[in-house]
Amino acid sequence: MPETPEKKVEKYLDLGHSEVENHAKTQQKLYEEHVTRTSSVTRVINEFFSTNIFGFVYHYLRSRFGARYPYPSYPSEGDSGIFRLNSSVPSRPEITLALLSDWGSDTTESDTVAHLVARYAPDYSIHLGDIYFVGTPQEVAENFTAPHASWYYGASGSLALCGNHEMYSNGAAYYQQLLPAMYVDEDGVKKTQRAAFFCLENEHWRIIGLDTGYTSVGRPFLEVLSPPDCHFRDEQLAWLRDVVKLGDPTDTRGLVFLSHHPYISAFREDYFRPGEQLCELMGEAARPVVWFWGHDHRLVGYQMGQNKSELQAYGRCIGHGGMPVETKMSVRDSDVLKLSFYDRRVRTRIKRHDLGYNGFVLLQLEGDTLTATYRDLEDTKVLEENWRVNTKDGKLTWEVTFTHEELSLYGE
């Protein structure tokens, strides 16, 4: 008997970030799928041990102690990882991008959000990471690559960042199954995404996808002494420095960073090491940026600010793509000052959990203006804001142009 939408969501309630819990959830899901195909008591018992118990032990130990997938970068010639932003409709001056994070849950909500994205037909679709529970080949397929999968592939391109859940299985399915399905179309030629980072650019803006996922999961015992900090590996640093030339003071285009992990968070830890590395790369060219991320399963905007890395950022958390959306205000009083807005509207209640609205953000680039429109799964416009870049010095001006009356606003 097929699962109800509510039952699918229940599996994700109170989901922690430990590998052991997520591997157990994956094997439990496989076990349930297998036993629905048989009425034999013996088969049910056999499946319990082979899939649920032995399968869990095997996959957990392999992921914890096995080798990570070798870290790919871009070749020195031919494909730089920098792609020109193109409208899929030549007569249309603006370029649109749909950003979704923590979407890969294969729930009714994630499907609804994907179908809504398709209705807007953006030029590009970008996933900011986390395919649940541990990014296995089956989980990649059911969300992205199978014929019935609901992910929307933009006409100009579709790209994917790596989250911590993909690395719970050492990244193999992300690199071997998902990235080969991702691409950018340039003049009718589809270029496959080769690495977990990329740059989309035009004469006014650079949208840079950053990989914080590969270094987000530690090794047994060592992670106690040196917790994962989501730092950029040397390959990505060299690419940002030598290919993207992030420290070039003459390049005054507006900067938009994308990552899975938060630069600023009022709910859990924020990750300052990537910001430190970006500051070191940018040097005197450092200036305020727009930064979208996921990881926290909420829609939250932060005041323009910084963590201890000192990089000034308009931070936006869009981790409400497909997972149950947290609305509980579990924030320290001092952290409330970080917030600019927080979508705490309650859509439904399951097992004493008040759950909010899933959704995505649609970016529109037109000349020197970047507009971000936040939509929920009922196609309600929750917020609209825009940034304008001064291409003489790279500085940004910001304004909110629409706010839903029920959106919780903080600060001015």
C-alpha positions in Angstrom: 0.0 0.0 0.0 1.5 3.4 -1.0 2.6 5.7 1.7 0.5 8.7 2.5 2.1 12.2 2.1 1.9 12.6 5.8 3.8 9.3 6.4 6.5 10.4 4.1 7.0 13.6 6.0 7.0 11.9 9.4 10.2 10.1 8.5 12.0 13.4 8.4 10.7 14.9 11.7 13.4 15.5 14.3 16.0 14.2 11.8 19.5 14.7 13.3 22.8 15.2 11.5 24.6 12.0 12.6 25.6 9.5 10.0 24.4 6.6 12.0 20.8 7.9 12.2 20.7 8.8 8.5 22.1 5.4 7.4 19.5 3.7 9.6 16.7 5.7 8.0 17.9 4.8 4.5 18.0 1.1 5.3 14.6 1.2 7.0 13.2 2.8 3.9 14.6 0.1 1.7 13.3 -2.6 4.1 9.8 -1.1 4.0 9.9 -1.0 0.2 11.0 -4.7 0.0 8.4 -6.1 2.4 5.5 -4.4 0.7 6.2 -6.8 -2.2 5.7 -10.0 -0.2 3.3 -11.6 2.1 5.7 -14.3 3.3 6.6 -14.1 7.0 9.9 -15.8 6.2 10.7 -13.3 3.5 9.8 -10.4 5.9 12.2 -11.8 8.5 15.0 -12.4 6.0 14.6 -8.9 4.6 14.7 -7.4 8.2 18.1 -8.9 8.8 19.6 -8.7 5.3 18.5 -5.1 4.5 17.7 -3.5 7.8 20.4 -4.9 10.0 23.3 -6.2 7.9 22.7 -3.6 5.2 22.9 -0.8 7.8 26.1 -2.2 9.3 27.8 -2.6 5.9 26.9 0.8 4.5 27.6 2.7 7.7 31.0 1.2 8.3 31.9 1.6 4.6 31.0 5.3 4.7 32.7 6.0 8.0 35.9 4.2 7.3 36.0 3.9 3.5 37.7 6.2 1.1 35.9 9.3 -0.1 35.2 9.8 -3.7 38.3 11.4 -5.3 37.9 15.2 -5.4 37.4 16.4 -9.0 38.3 19.8 -10.3 38.2 21.4 -13.7 40.9 20.5 -16.3 43.6 23.0 -17.0 42.3 23.4 -20.6 39.0 23.3 -22.3 36.5 23.6 -19.4 37.2 26.3 -16.8 34.0 26.0 -14.8 33.1 29.5 -15.7 30.0 29.7 -17.8 28.3 32.7 -19.5 24.8 33.5 -18.3 22.3 33.1 -21.1 18.6 33.6 -21.5 16.9 30.6 -23.0 14.6 33.1 -24.8 16.8 35.3 -27.0 14.2 38.1 -27.1 14.0 38.3 -23.3 16.5 40.7 -21.7 16.3 39.2 -18.2 17.8 35.9 -17.0 16.1 33.8 -14.4 17.5 31.2 -11.9 15.6 29.0 -9.5 17.4 28.2 -6.3 16.4 25.3 -4.1 18.1 23.7 -1.1 17.5 20.6 1.0 15.0 19.7 -1.6 16.0 16.1 -2.3 13.5 14.4 0.1 11.1 12.8 -2.5 8.1 14.1 -0.6 4.8 15.4 -1.9 6.0 18.9 -0.8 9.2 18.6 -2.8 7.3 17.5 -5.9 4.9 20.4 -5.5 7.8 22.9 -5.3 9.5 21.3 -8.3 6.3 21.5 -10.4 5.9 25.2 -9.3 9.4 25.9 -10.5 8.5 24.3 -13.9 5.6 26.6 -14.1 8.0 29.6 -14.0 10.4 27.9 -16.5 13.6 29.6 -15.2 16.6 29.6 -17.5 18.7 27.8 -14.7 17.8 25.5 -11.8 20.3 25.1 -9.0 20.2 22.7 -6.0 22.2 23.9 -3.0 22.7 20.4 -1.6 21.3 17.7 0.6 19.8 14.6 -0.9 18.2 12.5 1.9 19.0 10.5 3.8 22.6 9.8 2.7 22.7 10.6 -1.1 22.6 7.0 -2.3 22.2 6.1 -6.0 18.6 5.3 -5.4 18.0 8.6 -3.6 19.7 10.5 -6.4 17.5 8.7 -9.0 14.2 9.2 -7.3 14.8 12.9 -6.9 16.7 13.9 -10.0 17.5 11.3 -12.7 14.7 8.7 -12.9 12.0 9.2 -15.5 9.5 9.9 -12.7 11.7 12.3 -10.8 10.3 15.9 -10.5 13.5 18.0 -10.6 13.2 20.7 -13.2 16.1 21.1 -15.6 16.5 24.6 -16.9 16.8 25.2 -20.6 20.1 27.1 -20.1 21.4 24.9 -17.3 20.9 22.8 -14.2 23.6 22.6 -11.5 24.0 21.1 -8.1 26.1 21.7 -5.0 27.2 19.1 -2.5 25.7 19.0 1.0 26.7 17.0 4.1 24.1 14.3 3.4 25.7 13.5 0.0 29.0 13.0 1.9 27.4 10.5 4.4 27.9 8.0 1.6 31.4 9.4 0.7 30.0 11.4 -2.2 30.0 8.6 -4.7 26.5 8.9 -6.0 26.7 12.7 -6.1 29.8 12.7 -8.3 29.1 9.6 -10.3 25.3 9.9 -10.9 24.2 13.4 -10.2 26.9 15.6 -11.7 26.9 13.8 -15.1 23.2 14.8 -15.3 24.0 18.5 -14.6 25.0 20.9 -17.3 25.2 24.3 -18.8 24.0 25.0 -22.3 26.3 27.4 -24.2 25.3 28.2 -27.8 23.5 24.8 -28.1 26.4 22.8 -26.6 25.7 21.2 -23.3 28.7 21.2 -21.0 28.5 18.8 -18.1 29.2 20.0 -14.6 32.6 18.6 -13.8 33.1 19.7 -10.1 31.1 20.7 -7.1 31.8 24.4 -7.7 31.1 26.7 -10.7 30.7 30.3 -11.8 27.9 31.8 -13.9 28.6 35.3 -15.1 27.7 38.2 -17.3 28.9 41.8 -17.6 27.2 42.9 -14.3 27.1 39.8 -12.0 29.0 36.7 -11.0 27.1 33.9 -9.3 29.6 31.5 -7.7 28.7 28.1 -6.4 31.0 27.1 -3.5 31.6 23.6 -2.3 31.3 23.4 1.5 30.0 19.8 1.5 33.1 17.7 0.9 34.8 18.8 4.1 31.6 18.9 6.2 31.9 15.3 7.4 34.8 14.2 9.7 36.4 10.9 10.3 35.8 8.7 13.4 37.8 9.8 16.4 39.5 12.6 14.5 36.4 14.7 14.3 36.3 15.0 18.1 39.8 16.6 18.1 39.2 18.6 14.8 35.5 19.1 14.0 34.6 19.6 10.3 34.7 23.3 9.3 33.5 23.1 5.7 36.8 24.7 4.4 37.6 24.9 0.8 40.0 22.3 -0.5 43.2 23.4 -2.2 41.7 22.6 -5.6 38.8 24.9 -5.1 41.0 27.7 -3.6 43.3 27.5 -6.6 40.3 27.7 -9.0 38.9 30.8 -7.2 42.3 32.5 -7.2 43.7 31.6 -10.6 40.7 31.0 -12.8 37.8 33.0 -11.3 40.4 35.6 -10.1 38.3 36.6 -7.2 41.0 39.0 -5.9 41.1 41.1 -9.0 40.4 44.7 -7.9 39.4 45.8 -11.4 36.5 43.3 -11.5 33.7 45.2 -9.9 30.8 43.0 -10.9 28.2 42.1 -8.2 29.0 38.9 -6.3 26.4 36.3 -5.4 27.7 33.3 -3.5 25.9 29.9 -3.2 26.7 27.2 -0.7 25.1 24.5 1.3 26.3 25.5 4.7 25.5 28.8 6.5 27.8 31.7 6.7 25.6 33.1 9.4 23.0 31.2 11.5 20.8 32.1 14.5 19.8 28.5 15.0 22.9 26.3 14.9 26.5 26.8 14.3 27.7 29.0 11.4 30.8 28.3 9.4 33.4 31.0 9.4 36.3 29.2 7.7 34.9 29.6 4.1 34.4 33.3 4.8 38.0 33.6 6.1 39.3 31.9 2.9 37.2 34.2 0.7 38.5 37.3 2.6 42.1 36.1 2.1 41.5 35.6 -1.6 39.7 38.9 -2.2 42.1 41.0 -0.2 41.6 44.7 -0.9 38.9 43.7 -3.4 36.6 42.4 -0.6 33.2 44.1 -0.5 29.6 43.2 0.5 28.1 40.2 -1.2 24.8 38.4 -1.5 25.0 34.9 -0.1 22.3 32.1 -0.4 22.6 28.8 1.5 20.5 26.0 3.0 21.2 23.4 5.8 18.8 25.0 8.3 15.3 23.9 7.2 13.8 27.4 7.2 13.3 30.5 5.2 15.4 33.2 7.0 17.0 36.5 6.0 19.8 38.0 8.0 20.8 41.6 8.5 23.7 42.6 6.4 26.6 41.5 8.6 29.4 39.0 9.2 30.6 36.3 11.4 34.2 36.4 12.7 35.6 36.0 9.2 34.7 39.7 8.6 33.2 39.2 5.1 30.1 41.4 4.9 27.1 39.5 3.4 23.4 39.8 2.8 22.7 36.2 4.1 19.7 34.3 3.0 18.8 30.8 4.2 16.6 28.9 1.8 16.7 25.4 3.3 13.0 25.0 3.0 12.9 23.3 -0.4 11.6 19.8 0.5 12.2 18.9 4.2 9.7 19.6 6.9 10.0 23.3 7.6 10.8 24.3 11.1 9.0 27.3 12.5 9.8 27.1 16.2 11.6 30.2 17.4 14.5 28.5 19.2 16.8 31.5 19.1 18.9 33.2 21.7 17.9 36.8 22.4 21.3 38.0 21.1 20.8 36.1 17.9 17.4 37.7 17.2 19.4 40.8 16.3 20.9 38.9 13.4 17.5 38.4 11.7 16.0 40.5 9.0 13.0 38.2 8.3 11.8 34.8 9.2 8.9 32.9 7.7 7.1 31.4 10.7 3.7 30.9 9.1 2.2 27.5 10.0 0.9 25.4 7.1 0.1 22.1 8.9 0.6 20.2 12.2 2.0 16.6 12.3 2.7 14.8 15.5 2.7 18.0 17.6 5.1 19.6 15.1 4.0 22.9 13.6 5.4 22.9 10.1 5.8 25.8 7.7 5.8 26.4 4.0 8.2 24.8 1.6 9.4 26.9 -1.3 12.2 28.3 -3.5 13.6 31.6 -4.6 13.5 32.9 -8.1 16.4 35.2 -9.1 16.0 37.6 -12.0 19.0 39.4 -13.5 18.4 42.4 -15.6 21.3 44.8 -16.2 22.7 46.0 -12.9 19.7 44.8 -10.9 19.2 41.4 -9.1 15.7 40.7 -7.9 14.9 37.8 -5.5 11.3 36.6 -5.3 10.6 34.1 -2.6 7.6 31.8 -3.3 6.0 29.1 -1.3 4.5 25.8 -2.5 1.1 27.5 -2.8 2.6 30.0 -5.2 2.3 32.8 -2.7 4.8 35.6 -3.1 6.3 35.8 0.4 8.9 38.5 -0.2 10.6 40.3 -3.0 13.9 42.2 -2.6 16.5 43.6 -5.0 20.1 44.6 -5.1 21.7 47.0 -7.6 25.4 46.9 -8.2 27.5 50.0 -8.9 30.0 48.6 -11.4 32.4 51.4 -10.7 33.2 50.1 -7.3 31.2 46.8 -6.9 29.1 48.1 -4.0 25.5 47.1 -3.6 22.3 48.9 -2.7 19.4 46.9 -1.3 15.7 47.4 -0.9 12.6 45.3 -0.1 9.9 45.8 -2.7 7.2 43.4 -1.3 6.5 41.7 2.0 3.8 39.3 2.8 1.7 40.6 5.7 2.2 37.5 7.8 6.0 37.4 7.4 7.9 38.0 10.6 10.2 41.0 10.2 13.0 42.0 12.5 15.1 45.2 12.7 14.3 48.1 10.5 
